[in-house]
C-alpha cells in the first residue's frame, strides 16, 4: 500500500533524496525486527549515520503526513 499510495508521489520522491531506505523482510528477519523493537507493521524509523533514532512512526500515514515526518526527522538529525 505504501509503495503505491505514498512512495510513488512527487512529494515523497522530492524528500527521498535525503534518505537511504532499507526494507526488512518481517518473515525472514525477525531477529532484526526484535533488535529494533518493531512490534507492528509498517514501522518507519529515521536514523542518523550513527544509527541513533531521530524519528519514526508505526502504521500507515498518507503522503502529506509521511513527508512531514521526514522533514521533522531531517531537522532533528
C-alpha positions, 0 to 999 in steps of 0.5 A, a space after each residue: 500500500 505504501 509503495 503505491 499510495 505514498 512512495 510513488 508521489 512527487 512529494 515523497 520522491 522530492 524528500 527521498 533524496 535525503 534518505 537511504 531506505 532499507 526494507 526488512 523482510 518481517 518473515 525472514 528477519 525477525 531477529 532484526 525486527 526484535 533488535 529494533 523493537 518493531 512490534 507492528 507493521 509498517 514501522 518507519 524509523 529515521 536514523 542518523 549515520 550513527 544509527 541513533 533514532 531521530 524519528 519514526 512512526 508505526 502504521 500507515 500515514 498518507 503522503 502529506 503526513 509521511 513527508 512531514 515526518 521526514 522533514 521533522 526527522 531531517 531537522 532533528 538529525 
